[in-house]
Amino acid sequence: MLFDVANQSWRELASTSAADPVWSNDSKDILVHAFQAQNQPIIRISVPDGQMKEVASSADFHFGEPEDYFFGGLTPEGSPLVRPRVGTGNLFTMDLDRH
């Protein structure tokens, strides 16, 4: 949802799961993390017309097998910044021989 201050009204921009909204560098679009969609895409939504475009997804990432990721914003060039969440469920024991 986007609030239009001039008209004092709300407008729905997208009907998808949307987390971590970030304005684009030129303030014409809003980028969101569609965390419930397949491959958890980052979607660019045009504010003037509501057009949506996928700009990245977990299928594009090459850092192992993350459980999911957090969308943290944009670089100055407009590329998405993400932080993967990798499971840490491996536990090991070590028996140290005392001499």
Buried (B, 14 or more C-beta within 10 A) or exposed (E): EBEEEEEEEEEEBBEBEBEBEBEBEEEEBBBBBBBEBEEBBBBBBBBEEEEBEEBBBBEEBEEEEBEEBBBEEBEEEEEBEBEBEEEEEEEEEEEEEEE
